[in-house]
Amino acid sequence: MKKMNFYQMLVITVLFGSCSRQEVKEYKGDMAGSFKIAYNVLNNDAADDYEVFIMDMDGRCKKNITNHKDVAWTYLAGRNKIYFISDRDTAHRNYYLYEMNTDGNKVRQMSDLRLEDSWMDTRFDEKEMVVSGRFGKEVRFQLFIIDLNTGSCRQITNDTAALFRDPVFSPDGRQIVCAYQANKRDKNQHEELFIMKDDGSELRQLTYFPETDSAFREHSYKAGSPRWHPTDNFISYISKQAGKYSLYAVTPDGQKQWKLTDNTITEGWHDWSQDGKWLVFDSGNEDGSFYHIMLMNWETKVITQLTDTTFHFHQAPAFVEMN
């Protein structure tokens, strides 16, 4: 669970959560029923208790669906299910992969592979998942593909000096973009986005952080947590530039790299709805004491704040496709 930074409001509508129904002009047709949003909440700081919550697209019906005194954290959801990492059956912050339904029931461990704290992605109708995993003392931050039916896995990168994390598949499942650092122990290096084939071959750099930016020597995201837009040909990612965290984008060939949004608030971990029409992200204040979940209509660029002040940290939202 990595933390970032909040805001002077731009064009934001605040909705506080109850399950009472009222007309919300931003939501039309059955869109509010097509998706839900899973996200992470720091429930008890002293106990290091993180819970996974779910809510409707309009911010109502918030519900804790893990209810377990562990570190539970979701980075990915699928059709009517949520994938999450947890240390519930092992030592503190030793993470393994689990899944559950949207009510928090039918929890099951998916694999015996120990995972890094990293985003992940699925392909081929959720039959396989790419993760950043580890085993032993030396093999860390390497990419693996897990068969979600059997739990078996195969390693696709094998460079123990390097760091690979936050992998995401291309829409056709044949390429992987991830954050990569050639030597994870070299403090003078930083992560950039790289692209490779799905077998780990033909690694190629996509992003180049501007050396003139004031954050170049800072310990901050230069390019992290990529998400491949499901319908348009670009990869979005987090980067701290010009003094704040924002969302940027790059094309798969690396030929175009640009600032994706024009918001004054900070933008961090994020996800795209499966139809590409909605962007959800977390946004933090300047001292990092609050993080809220924000929803953007990608066509109109209207932003809605979905979370209230019941908890301080709401982070890493992911769309759940409901059908």
C-alpha positions as CSV (number, residue, x, y, z in Angstrom):
1,M,0.0,0.0,0.0
2,K,1.9,3.0,-1.3
3,K,0.8,6.5,-0.5
4,M,0.7,9.7,-2.5
5,N,-0.9,13.4,-2.4
6,F,-5.2,16.4,-2.2
7,Y,-6.4,19.5,-3.4
8,Q,-8.1,22.7,-4.3
9,M,-11.3,21.6,-5.8
10,L,-11.9,22.2,-9.5
11,V,-15.3,21.1,-10.8
12,I,-16.3,18.6,-8.1
13,T,-19.7,17.3,-6.9
14,V,-19.7,15.7,-3.5
15,L,-22.0,12.8,-2.8
16,F,-22.1,11.3,0.7
17,G,-23.0,7.7,0.9
18,S,-26.3,6.2,1.9
19,C,-28.3,3.7,0.0
20,S,-31.3,6.0,-0.3
21,R,-32.1,6.6,-4.0
22,Q,-32.4,10.1,-5.6
23,E,-31.9,11.3,-9.1
24,V,-28.2,12.0,-9.9
25,K,-28.0,13.7,-13.3
26,E,-24.5,12.4,-14.0
27,Y,-25.9,8.8,-14.3
28,K,-28.2,7.9,-17.1
29,G,-29.9,4.7,-18.2
30,D,-28.6,1.6,-16.4
31,M,-25.0,2.8,-16.2
32,A,-25.0,3.1,-12.4
33,G,-26.0,-0.6,-12.3
34,S,-23.4,-1.7,-14.9
35,F,-20.4,-1.2,-12.6
36,K,-19.5,-0.9,-9.0
37,I,-16.3,0.4,-7.6
38,A,-14.0,-1.6,-5.2
39,Y,-11.5,0.4,-3.2
40,N,-9.2,0.2,-0.1
41,V,-9.7,1.8,3.3
42,L,-7.3,2.1,6.2
43,N,-9.7,0.9,8.9
44,N,-7.3,0.9,11.8
45,D,-3.9,2.5,11.5
46,A,-2.5,1.2,14.8
47,A,-3.4,-2.4,13.8
48,D,-2.4,-2.0,10.2
49,D,-5.9,-3.1,9.3
50,Y,-6.8,-2.4,5.6
51,E,-10.2,-3.4,4.3
52,V,-11.7,-3.7,0.9
53,F,-14.9,-1.7,0.4
54,I,-17.4,-1.6,-2.5
55,M,-19.8,1.1,-3.5
56,D,-22.2,2.0,-6.3
57,M,-21.1,4.2,-9.2
58,D,-23.0,7.2,-7.5
59,G,-21.1,6.7,-4.2
60,R,-23.9,5.1,-2.3
61,C,-24.2,1.8,-0.6
62,K,-20.6,1.7,0.7
63,K,-19.9,-1.6,2.3
64,N,-16.8,-3.3,4.0
65,I,-16.7,-6.7,2.2
66,T,-13.5,-8.1,3.8
67,N,-14.1,-7.5,7.5
68,H,-10.9,-9.3,8.5
69,K,-8.1,-8.0,10.7
70,D,-5.5,-8.4,8.0
71,V,-3.8,-6.3,5.4
72,A,-6.3,-6.8,2.5
73,W,-5.9,-4.7,-0.6
74,T,-7.5,-4.8,-4.0
75,Y,-5.8,-3.8,-7.2
76,L,-8.1,-5.5,-9.7
77,A,-11.7,-6.6,-10.1
78,G,-13.4,-8.6,-12.8
79,R,-17.0,-9.7,-13.6
80,N,-18.9,-10.0,-10.4
81,K,-15.7,-10.7,-8.4
82,I,-12.8,-8.9,-6.8
83,Y,-9.2,-10.0,-6.6
84,F,-7.1,-8.9,-3.6
85,I,-3.8,-9.5,-1.9
86,S,-3.8,-10.4,1.8
87,D,-1.6,-11.7,4.6
88,R,-4.5,-13.3,6.5
89,D,-3.1,-16.9,6.4
90,T,0.6,-16.0,6.8
91,A,3.0,-13.5,8.4
92,H,2.4,-9.8,8.5
93,R,2.5,-8.3,4.9
94,N,3.4,-11.6,3.3
95,Y,0.9,-11.4,0.5
96,Y,-1.0,-14.0,-1.5
97,L,-3.7,-13.7,-4.1
98,Y,-7.4,-14.2,-3.2
99,E,-10.7,-13.7,-4.8
100,M,-14.2,-13.0,-3.5
101,N,-17.6,-12.1,-4.8
102,T,-19.0,-8.6,-4.5
103,D,-20.6,-9.4,-1.2
104,G,-17.3,-10.5,0.3
105,N,-18.3,-14.2,0.2
106,K,-16.7,-17.2,-1.4
107,V,-13.2,-16.1,-0.4
108,R,-10.5,-18.4,-1.8
109,Q,-6.8,-18.3,-2.2
110,M,-5.9,-18.5,-5.9
111,S,-2.2,-19.5,-5.9
112,D,0.7,-20.5,-3.6
113,L,2.9,-17.9,-5.2
114,R,3.9,-15.1,-2.8
115,L,3.2,-11.7,-4.3
116,E,4.8,-8.3,-4.2
117,D,2.6,-5.3,-3.3
118,S,1.8,-4.6,-7.0
119,W,-1.0,-4.0,-9.4
120,M,-2.0,-6.9,-11.6
121,D,-4.1,-7.7,-14.7
122,T,-6.0,-10.6,-16.3
123,R,-6.5,-11.7,-19.9
124,F,-8.4,-14.3,-22.0
125,D,-11.7,-13.8,-20.1
126,E,-10.0,-13.9,-16.7
127,K,-8.3,-17.2,-17.3
128,E,-4.8,-15.9,-16.6
129,M,-3.3,-13.2,-14.5
130,V,0.0,-11.4,-14.7
131,V,1.5,-10.5,-11.3
132,S,4.8,-9.3,-9.7
133,G,5.9,-12.2,-7.4
134,R,8.7,-13.6,-5.4
135,F,10.1,-16.8,-4.0
136,G,13.2,-17.4,-1.8
137,K,15.4,-14.6,-0.8
138,E,16.8,-13.6,-4.1
139,V,13.9,-13.8,-6.6
140,R,11.9,-10.7,-6.0
141,F,9.8,-8.3,-8.2
142,Q,9.7,-10.8,-11.2
143,L,6.7,-11.3,-13.4
144,F,4.7,-14.4,-13.4
145,I,1.5,-15.6,-15.2
146,I,-0.9,-17.5,-13.0
147,D,-3.5,-19.9,-14.4
148,L,-6.6,-18.8,-12.3
149,N,-8.3,-22.2,-12.7
150,T,-5.4,-24.3,-11.4
151,G,-3.3,-21.8,-9.4
152,S,-0.2,-22.9,-11.3
153,C,2.2,-20.2,-12.5
154,R,5.1,-19.7,-14.8
155,Q,7.9,-17.1,-14.5
156,I,8.3,-14.9,-17.5
157,T,11.2,-12.6,-16.3
158,N,14.4,-13.8,-14.7
159,D,16.6,-10.9,-13.8
160,T,17.2,-10.9,-10.1
161,A,18.9,-7.4,-10.2
162,A,15.9,-5.8,-11.9
163,L,12.5,-4.7,-10.6
164,F,9.3,-5.5,-12.5
165,R,6.0,-4.4,-11.0
166,D,2.5,-3.2,-11.7
167,P,2.1,-5.2,-14.9
168,V,-0.9,-4.7,-17.3
169,F,-1.9,-6.7,-20.4
170,S,-2.6,-5.1,-23.7
171,P,-6.3,-5.4,-24.7
172,D,-5.4,-8.5,-26.9
173,G,-3.3,-10.0,-24.1
174,R,-0.2,-10.4,-26.2
175,Q,1.9,-7.6,-24.7
176,I,2.7,-6.4,-21.1
177,V,3.5,-3.0,-19.9
178,C,5.1,-2.6,-16.4
179,A,7.2,-0.4,-14.3
180,Y,10.8,-1.5,-14.7
181,Q,14.1,-0.6,-13.1
182,A,17.3,-2.3,-14.3
183,N,18.9,-2.3,-10.8
184,K,16.5,-2.1,-7.9
185,R,19.3,-1.4,-5.4
186,D,20.7,1.6,-7.3
187,K,19.3,4.7,-5.7
188,N,20.3,6.8,-8.7
189,Q,17.9,4.9,-11.0
190,H,14.2,5.2,-11.1
191,E,11.3,3.2,-12.6
192,E,10.0,3.9,-16.1
193,L,7.4,2.1,-18.1
194,F,8.6,-0.6,-20.4
195,I,6.7,-2.9,-22.8
196,M,7.5,-6.5,-23.7
197,K,5.9,-9.6,-25.3
198,D,3.8,-11.8,-23.1
199,D,6.8,-14.2,-22.7
200,G,9.0,-11.5,-21.3
201,S,11.0,-11.0,-24.4
202,E,11.8,-7.8,-26.4
203,L,11.8,-5.4,-23.5
204,R,11.6,-1.8,-24.7
205,Q,11.4,1.5,-22.9
206,L,8.2,3.7,-23.3
207,T,8.5,6.6,-20.9
208,Y,11.2,9.1,-20.2
209,F,10.9,11.3,-17.1
210,P,12.1,14.9,-17.9
211,E,15.4,15.5,-16.2
212,T,14.7,19.2,-15.8
213,D,11.7,18.5,-13.5
214,S,12.2,19.3,-9.8
215,A,11.1,15.8,-8.9
216,F,13.8,14.1,-10.9
217,R,15.9,13.5,-7.7
218,E,13.0,12.9,-5.4
219,H,11.7,9.5,-4.2
220,S,8.4,9.6,-6.1
221,Y,6.6,8.0,-8.9
222,K,8.3,8.9,-12.2
223,A,6.1,6.4,-14.1
224,G,3.9,4.0,-12.1
225,S,0.8,1.9,-11.9
226,P,0.0,1.8,-15.6
227,R,-3.5,1.0,-16.9
228,W,-4.2,0.2,-20.6
229,H,-7.2,2.1,-21.9
230,P,-9.7,-0.6,-23.0
231,T,-10.8,1.1,-26.2
232,D,-8.3,3.8,-27.1
233,N,-4.7,3.1,-28.0
234,F,-2.8,4.5,-25.0
235,I,-1.5,3.6,-21.5
236,S,-2.2,5.9,-18.6
237,Y,0.1,6.1,-15.6
238,I,1.0,8.2,-12.5
239,S,3.9,10.6,-12.5
240,K,4.9,13.5,-10.2
241,Q,5.7,16.4,-12.4
242,A,5.4,20.2,-12.0
243,G,5.0,19.7,-8.2
244,K,2.1,17.3,-8.1
245,Y,0.9,13.8,-9.0
246,S,-1.1,13.7,-12.2
247,L,-2.1,11.2,-14.8
248,Y,-0.1,11.0,-18.0
249,A,-0.3,8.8,-21.1
250,V,1.9,7.1,-23.6
251,T,1.2,5.2,-26.9
252,P,2.3,1.6,-27.1
253,D,5.0,2.5,-29.6
254,G,6.3,5.2,-27.3
255,Q,6.1,7.9,-30.0
256,K,3.7,10.1,-28.1
257,Q,3.8,10.9,-24.3
258,W,1.5,13.6,-22.8
259,K,-0.3,14.8,-19.7
260,L,-3.7,13.1,-19.8
261,T,-5.9,15.4,-17.8
262,D,-6.0,19.1,-16.9
263,N,-7.1,19.0,-13.3
264,T,-5.7,21.0,-10.4
265,I,-6.3,18.2,-7.9
266,T,-3.8,15.4,-7.5
267,E,-4.4,12.1,-9.3
268,G,-3.0,8.8,-8.3
269,W,-4.0,5.1,-8.5
270,H,-6.7,4.8,-11.1
271,D,-8.7,2.4,-13.3
272,W,-10.8,2.6,-16.5
273,S,-14.3,1.1,-16.8
274,Q,-14.4,-1.8,-19.1
275,D,-16.2,0.3,-21.8
276,G,-13.6,3.1,-21.5
277,K,-16.2,5.8,-20.6
278,W,-15.3,6.3,-16.9
279,L,-12.1,7.0,-15.1
280,V,-11.8,6.5,-11.3
281,F,-8.8,7.6,-9.3
282,D,-7.7,8.5,-5.8
283,S,-6.8,12.1,-4.8
284,G,-5.0,13.2,-1.7
285,N,-4.5,16.5,0.1
286,E,-1.1,18.3,0.3
287,D,0.0,16.7,3.6
288,G,-1.3,13.2,2.7
289,S,-3.8,13.1,5.6
290,F,-6.8,12.4,3.3
291,Y,-7.4,10.4,0.1
292,H,-10.7,10.4,-1.6
293,I,-12.1,8.4,-4.6
294,M,-13.0,10.6,-7.6
295,L,-15.0,9.6,-10.6
296,M,-14.6,11.3,-14.0
297,N,-17.0,11.0,-17.0
298,W,-14.3,10.7,-19.7
299,E,-16.6,12.4,-22.3
300,T,-17.7,15.4,-20.3
301,K,-14.7,15.6,-17.9
302,V,-17.1,16.2,-15.0
303,I,-15.6,14.9,-11.7
304,T,-17.6,13.6,-8.8
305,Q,-16.2,12.9,-5.3
306,L,-17.6,9.6,-4.1
307,T,-16.2,9.2,-0.6
308,D,-16.8,11.2,2.6
309,T,-14.7,11.8,5.8
310,T,-15.7,8.6,7.7
311,F,-12.2,7.3,6.9
312,H,-9.0,9.2,6.1
313,F,-7.7,6.9,3.4
314,H,-9.7,5.7,0.4
315,Q,-7.3,4.4,-2.3
316,A,-6.6,2.4,-5.4
317,P,-10.2,2.1,-6.9
318,A,-11.1,-0.6,-9.4
319,F,-14.2,-1.1,-11.5
320,V,-16.3,-4.2,-10.9
321,E,-18.3,-5.3,-14.0
322,M,-21.8,-6.3,-12.9
323,N,-23.8,-8.7,-15.0
